[in-house]
């Protein structure tokens, strides 16, 4: 989820009864990001995902 839409995702998770549902957040926007910026955002999302899977802070 990009930072711009994170609040919408948080709201949806609360509405669906999972208020603490974790999701990775990357910088917005994606459409105008360079290849290097996209690679960095992908790495950040992977790191966040691994942390969620391993339940790391």
C-alpha angles and dihedrals in degrees: 000000000000119000090248092063100034093101090055090051091049091050092049092050090052092048090051092051099255103102095166097046107146124225135167118256125208131180120275135266112044100173095067097036119118121239090258092050091050091050090052091049091048090052090049091050091049091050091049091047092051089049091052092049092049092038094237120160 
